[in-house]
């Protein structure tokens, strides 16, 4: 009887010791998790309208961002007389499975359309001579910015007929002063938060530089000299 009692007492003590040990271990792990250095990326520091695309476009990013790609966008095909209705352009993005991180309207308003922590669908197939590993995969390494703008008739020829292009009011062709101001503000903010994106023309590029056989944007009407952060090219 005494031996049996001693046996159960010892077993109880062992269980208590094991529980205590497990508790201490869990506390140590929790403490380590808290103390472990974490890479925290600050959010956008400038005024934007947050309007994220559907979760279908939330593709996890697995690589470090090194580039910004500039594009032009409009609904000139569907509405040449009034091609810059935000909701209509956004609908086109949805229909064609396009998801930029930002879009800048004609008045310089910046729409924040996808977190920078996600890979946007904006660059597609192409390549960069100095970055051979990026062939057809620039989405993984870049931030996409759409500007509401329309290129020359030749640049728009693959998208619309000459007759429809002539319906576009002249003031809708090219870019606005407000857009250049907003773009510079946005680029400065992006570069400040992403140390691998350099302030030069090797890292801030046009879609037509990555995919010249397919794309013409931002086109010849875009004045790179007005993007003060990237006027030099290495």
Protein Blocks (a to p, Z undefined) as FASTA:
>chain_A
ZZmmmmmmmmmmmmmmmmmmmmmmmmmmmmmmmmpccddddddfbdcddddddfklmccd
fbdcfbdcdddddfklmmmmlmmbfklmmmmmmmnopacfbdcdfkopacdfbdfkbccd
fklpaddfklmmlgoplmmmpccddddddddfklmmmmpcfklmmmpcfklgcjdfklmm
mmmmmmmmmmmmmmkbccbfklmccfklmmmmlpccebjmlcfklmmklmpcZZ
